[in-house]
């Protein structure tokens, strides 16, 4: 993956630290490399909806921010990215534990950056796919 910004790690770290909503949810950056980003959140009671499962908004926010991190890693220095379009599918409910989002750039173009993010739960029976999203980023 082509790196257009040698300071991409610092920029991705900043977008995780400076996003108040993301901090309030407890979403944390784990790792970023060109075209890839790993983020996670430990489920707390405040994340649960009326059925005592993690709210879809928490899961989609985790996926979206990981996708943003992946996109920033291939963007030019100083680019401010927004996602005017995304699709998201939920596959299973989760009540507790650690959720991880693995995001990658599918195509990093001059105008648009296409990414996908998968959210996983690691349970006693192994890793389970919880949700998947596709995010299109453009410069703001």
Secondary structure, DSSP 8 states (H G I E B T S, - for coil): ---S-TTHHHHHHHHHHS-HHHHHHT-EEEEEETTEEEEEEE--GGGB-TTSSB-HHHHHHHHHHHHHHHHHTTS-TT--EEEEEEEEEE-----SSEEEEEEEEEEE-SSEEEEEEEEEEEETTEEEEEEEEEEEEEE-
